[in-house]
Amino acid sequence: MSEILAFMAACWSSGTLLRSVCALLIVPTAAWLAIRFVSPAIFRMTRDPEWQAPLAAMAAAVPGLLLVLLSVAAFVTGADPACRTMLAGQVLYATIVGLSAFTFLRASALATMRTHESHALVKNAGRCSGRLAEIAERANVAIRIVSDDRLVCILARVWQPVIIVSSGAIERLTESELVAAVYHERGHAKRGDQLVAFVLTFLVDLLPLPAAKLVRTYRRARELAADRHALGTVHANDLAGALLHFVRPSCPIAGTAAFDGDATIVARLDVLLRAGSVRSTSFIQRGLVLLALSGVVALGLAPSVAVLAHPVPCDMGASVHASVRS
């Protein structure tokens, strides 16, 4: 036990712990703790969804992003062997490498499953015709039809996203409501929400750290931002009417960016039905939050960048033996 404690003390005092594979556990967790102090500012940006969405996504993804970057750095530097001079270091090293490999494989498997579901949905959909083809040409988007009595108008696929519209939606939505729903999904495509959601979900899946509130904030904000995009072309009442049709669908479609969440729907209807939604843009707030998140990433990468630029050997074994003797 004394050897393990001496090892940890020497590892910490030398700085090796922060520039070795050991950092894969310490740095992302510390970053998550730091982001908890930044998150309230992001949650308050409810009237600035165009920025709230990417900032919430960035905050939720930072721990996973640091894990990926530190893993690459550890591979490039050969994972400083100082931590492995003692049995305690070897056990810790093997445990962290095993857990890291498991979490990467798990996140990759989940991402592959979601991608497969989305591609399968597009594959089973047919080409649009009639008034839907006219709407697709007018909006300059790709639309495909799926035979389904449920009301579906969603964006599918990460690369080259396609709007999927069900036969039930075509039958029950008015022309103006269908146009509004299509332009809302076009807003998602223009903002790259499918790609952002894919990367965000992968990075969040890497670490078992609570990020649900930030992810929910991102999803809510991206819906409001897509609504604002649509309102540049369609009337708010038409978009609200379309949204009301989609409340409480019988069964959600997997792998898509559909209308989701009762709380999000209420928030969107509140904005759409209020006379004149007021934009609230605070460049100072945007800048401070972005600066804080960038600072967390920079501080997390600083030890690895330093050792990459100026490798410094550390005689951990000598330090541990000296500590044990004393």
C-alpha positions in Angstrom: 0.0 0.0 0.0 2.9 2.4 0.9 4.4 1.7 -2.6 1.1 2.6 -4.3 0.8 5.8 -2.3 4.4 6.7 -3.0 3.9 6.0 -6.7 0.9 8.4 -6.9 2.6 11.1 -4.9 5.8 10.9 -7.1 3.6 10.8 -10.2 1.7 13.9 -9.2 4.7 15.9 -8.0 6.7 15.2 -11.2 3.9 16.2 -13.5 4.1 12.9 -15.3 0.5 12.1 -14.4 -0.8 15.0 -16.5 1.3 14.3 -19.6 1.0 10.5 -19.7 -1.8 8.1 -20.5 -2.9 8.7 -16.8 -4.3 12.0 -18.1 -7.0 10.2 -20.0 -8.9 9.9 -16.8 -7.9 13.1 -14.9 -8.1 15.8 -17.6 -11.6 15.1 -19.1 -13.1 14.7 -15.6 -11.5 18.1 -14.5 -12.8 19.7 -17.7 -16.3 18.4 -17.0 -16.1 20.0 -13.5 -15.0 23.3 -15.0 -17.8 23.2 -17.6 -20.3 22.9 -14.8 -19.4 26.5 -13.9 -19.9 27.7 -17.5 -23.1 25.8 -18.2 -25.5 28.2 -16.4 -24.5 31.0 -18.8 -25.3 28.8 -21.7 -28.7 27.8 -20.2 -29.6 31.5 -20.0 -29.1 32.1 -23.7 -32.7 31.1 -24.5 -33.3 34.1 -26.8 -30.2 33.4 -28.8 -30.7 29.9 -30.1 -28.4 30.3 -33.1 -25.5 30.5 -30.7 -26.9 28.6 -27.7 -27.1 25.4 -29.8 -23.4 25.2 -30.9 -22.2 26.4 -27.5 -24.2 23.8 -25.6 -23.0 21.2 -28.0 -19.4 22.3 -27.6 -19.7 22.3 -23.8 -21.2 18.7 -23.8 -18.5 17.5 -26.2 -15.4 19.0 -24.5 -14.6 16.0 -22.1 -14.9 13.5 -24.9 -13.0 15.7 -27.3 -10.1 16.0 -24.8 -10.2 12.2 -24.4 -9.7 11.7 -28.1 -7.0 14.4 -28.4 -5.1 13.1 -25.4 -5.3 9.5 -26.7 -3.7 10.7 -29.9 -1.0 12.6 -28.0 -0.3 9.5 -25.8 0.0 7.4 -28.9 2.4 9.9 -30.6 4.6 10.2 -27.6 4.5 6.5 -26.9 2.8 7.1 -23.6 5.6 8.3 -21.2 7.0 5.1 -19.7 7.7 6.7 -16.4 4.2 5.7 -15.1 5.1 2.1 -15.9 8.3 1.7 -13.9 6.5 0.3 -10.9 3.9 -2.5 -10.6 1.2 0.0 -9.5 1.9 2.1 -12.6 1.7 -1.0 -14.9 -1.7 -2.0 -13.4 -3.0 1.6 -13.7 -1.7 1.9 -17.3 -3.3 -1.4 -18.4 -6.6 -0.6 -16.7 -6.8 2.9 -18.4 -5.8 1.5 -21.8 -8.4 -1.3 -21.5 -11.2 1.1 -20.4 -10.3 3.6 -23.2 -10.4 0.9 -25.8 -13.7 -0.3 -24.5 -15.3 3.1 -24.5 -14.0 3.9 -28.1 -15.4 0.6 -29.4 -18.7 1.2 -27.6 -19.2 4.7 -28.9 -18.2 3.5 -32.4 -20.8 0.7 -32.3 -23.6 3.0 -31.2 -22.7 5.6 -33.9 -22.6 2.8 -36.5 -26.0 1.6 -35.4 -27.6 5.0 -35.6 -26.1 5.6 -39.0 -27.4 2.3 -40.3 -30.9 3.1 -39.1 -30.8 6.5 -40.8 -29.5 5.0 -44.1 -32.1 2.2 -44.0 -34.9 4.8 -43.6 -33.6 6.7 -46.7 -33.2 3.4 -48.7 -36.8 2.4 -48.0 -38.2 5.8 -49.1 -39.3 6.5 -52.7 -38.8 9.6 -54.9 -41.3 12.4 -54.4 -43.7 13.7 -57.1 -46.5 16.1 -57.6 -46.7 19.1 -55.2 -44.0 17.6 -53.0 -41.5 17.6 -55.9 -42.5 21.3 -56.5 -41.8 22.1 -52.9 -38.4 20.3 -53.1 -37.4 22.3 -56.1 -38.5 25.6 -54.6 -36.6 24.9 -51.3 -33.6 23.4 -53.2 -33.6 20.2 -51.0 -33.8 16.5 -51.5 -37.1 15.0 -50.4 -38.1 11.3 -50.4 -41.5 9.8 -49.5 -42.1 6.9 -47.1 -45.4 5.0 -47.0 -46.6 5.6 -43.4 -49.9 6.7 -41.9 -48.1 8.6 -39.2 -47.1 12.2 -39.7 -43.4 12.3 -40.5 -41.3 15.1 -41.8 -37.7 14.6 -40.7 -34.1 15.0 -41.7 -32.2 11.8 -42.2 -28.6 10.8 -43.0 -25.4 12.6 -41.8 -23.8 13.1 -45.2 -26.0 14.5 -47.9 -29.0 14.7 -45.6 -32.5 14.0 -47.1 -35.9 15.1 -45.9 -38.2 12.2 -45.3 -41.9 12.9 -45.6 -44.6 10.3 -44.9 -47.7 9.7 -47.0 -49.7 10.5 -43.8 -48.2 14.0 -43.6 -48.9 14.7 -47.3 -52.6 13.7 -46.7 -53.2 15.7 -43.5 -51.1 18.8 -43.8 -52.2 21.8 -45.8 -49.9 23.0 -48.6 -48.6 25.9 -46.5 -48.1 23.7 -43.4 -46.2 21.1 -45.5 -44.0 23.9 -47.0 -43.3 25.2 -43.5 -42.3 21.8 -42.2 -40.0 21.3 -45.1 -38.3 24.7 -44.6 -37.8 23.9 -40.9 -35.9 20.7 -41.9 -34.0 22.7 -44.5 -32.9 24.9 -41.6 -31.4 21.9 -39.9 -29.6 20.9 -43.1 -28.2 24.4 -43.7 -26.9 24.6 -40.2 -25.2 21.1 -40.4 -27.3 19.9 -37.4 -27.1 16.2 -38.5 -23.3 16.3 -38.5 -23.1 18.2 -35.2 -25.5 15.8 -33.6 -23.5 12.8 -34.9 -20.2 14.1 -33.5 -21.8 15.3 -30.3 -23.5 12.0 -29.6 -20.2 10.1 -30.3 -18.2 12.3 -27.9 -20.8 12.1 -25.2 -21.0 8.3 -25.5 -17.2 8.1 -24.8 -17.4 9.1 -21.2 -20.0 8.3 -18.5 -20.2 11.9 -17.4 -23.6 13.6 -16.9 -24.2 15.8 -20.0 -27.9 15.2 -20.5 -29.0 18.8 -19.7 -26.5 20.3 -22.1 -27.6 17.9 -24.8 -31.3 18.7 -24.2 -30.4 22.4 -24.4 -28.6 21.8 -27.7 -31.6 20.0 -29.1 -34.1 22.6 -28.0 -32.0 25.5 -29.3 -31.4 23.8 -32.7 -35.1 23.4 -33.2 -35.7 27.1 -32.4 -32.9 28.1 -34.7 -34.4 25.9 -37.5 -37.7 27.6 -36.9 -36.1 31.1 -37.3 -34.6 29.9 -40.6 -38.0 28.8 -41.8 -39.6 32.0 -40.8 -37.5 33.8 -43.3 -39.7 32.2 -45.9 -43.0 30.9 -44.3 -45.6 32.4 -42.0 -45.3 31.7 -38.2 -49.0 30.4 -38.1 -48.3 27.8 -40.8 -45.2 26.5 -39.0 -47.2 26.4 -35.7 -50.0 24.6 -37.4 -47.6 22.0 -38.8 -46.0 21.6 -35.4 -49.4 21.0 -33.7 -50.0 18.1 -36.1 -46.7 16.5 -35.0 -47.4 16.7 -31.2 -47.2 13.3 -29.6 -46.4 11.1 -32.6 -47.5 7.4 -32.1 -43.9 6.1 -32.5 -40.7 8.1 -33.2 -38.4 7.3 -36.1 -34.9 6.4 -35.0 -31.7 8.0 -36.4 -33.3 11.3 -37.3 -33.7 14.9 -36.2 -37.4 14.8 -35.8 -39.7 17.2 -33.9 -38.8 15.9 -30.4 -39.7 16.5 -26.8 -42.9 18.0 -25.3 -40.9 20.8 -23.6 -39.2 21.7 -26.9 -42.6 21.8 -28.6 -44.1 24.1 -26.0 -41.1 26.4 -26.2 -41.4 26.5 -30.0 -45.1 27.2 -30.0 -44.6 29.9 -27.5 -42.1 31.7 -29.8 -44.2 31.1 -32.9 -47.5 32.2 -31.5 -46.3 35.3 -29.6 -46.7 38.4 -31.6 -43.2 39.2 -32.9 -40.5 37.1 -31.4 -37.7 39.3 -30.0 -34.2 38.5 -30.8 -31.7 38.9 -28.0 -28.1 39.0 -29.0 -25.3 39.6 -26.5 -22.0 39.6 -28.2 -20.3 39.9 -24.9 -22.0 36.8 -23.5 -21.2 34.9 -26.6 -17.6 35.9 -26.5 -17.2 35.1 -22.8 -18.7 31.7 -23.0 -16.7 30.8 -26.1 -13.6 32.1 -24.4 -14.3 30.0 -21.3 -14.9 26.8 -23.3 -11.8 27.4 -25.4 -9.8 28.0 -22.2 -10.9 24.7 -20.8 -9.8 22.9 -23.9 -6.5 24.7 -24.0 -5.7 24.0 -20.4 -6.6 20.4 -20.8 -4.2 20.0 -23.8 -1.4 22.1 -22.4 0.6 19.3 -20.7 0.4 17.1 -23.7 1.4 19.9 -26.1 4.3 20.8 -23.8 5.7 17.3 -23.8 5.3 17.0 -27.6 7.2 20.2 -28.1 9.8 19.6 -25.4 10.0 16.0 -24.2 11.3 15.8 -20.6 12.3 12.4 -19.2 11.1 11.7 -15.7 12.9 9.1 -13.5 9.7 7.9 -11.7 11.3 4.8 -10.4 14.0 6.8 -8.5 11.4 9.1 -7.1 9.2 6.3 -5.9 12.1 4.3 -4.3 13.2 7.5 -2.5 9.7 8.1 -1.2 9.4 4.5 0.0 12.8 4.6 1.8 11.9 7.8 3.5 
